[in-house]
Amino acid sequence: MTAPRPTIRPCTLADIPAVHALLTETWHATYDGWLGVERVNEIAATWHSHSQLAAQVGRPDSAFLLGEVDGRLGGTAFAHAANGSIEIGRLYVLPAHQRHRLGTALLRAVIDAFPDAGAFQLDVEPRNDTALAFYRRHGFAIIGAGTDSGGTGSGISHLRLEWAPSRAFDEPGTGSSTT
């Protein structure tokens, strides 16, 4: 049986509490083992605070998207123009919705939101094999590494990945396993 087709839509201010809850859940599921529960709670309270998220809604040169399955929030993505490319600052899918094409739908929608972009970049924690495999399947390549993902002084290691429109993008339904 195939998973229901996701619906992608812009985030509104009314969605912020649900987005915060989604980000908190996905961060705990993904990062507790590496960063610890306390650090993930700290990040959720700052990076994913209601005020931080609300400031991204309707921001010029950005896309703040939600992915829903059967009318329920399952994922979110945020990207914005930065330094001549598009920075994908966030793409998270609840564990229950992973590997059902929601992540691919969100990624495709983010790319489609910037039709004239020359490149898309993002950071991935080096131990996040699931995310690395997902982005590699979609044509992203590692272009660097660092220790301040999410902001100056965070101390969180990351690999810097990039995708350019000249590279292939694996579309949903082509037979690959997608997030």
WOWOHU-V960658 format. One record per helix or strand of 2 or more residues. SS is the DSSP state (H for helix, E for strand). FROM is the first residue (numbers start at 1). TO is the last residue. Records with the same first field share a line. If there is no record, write none. Layout:
SS->FROM-TO, FROM-TO
This chain:
E->7-10, 62-69, 72-82, 85-93, 120-124, 141-146, 158-163
H->13-35, 37-46, 50-56, 95-97, 102-112, 129-137
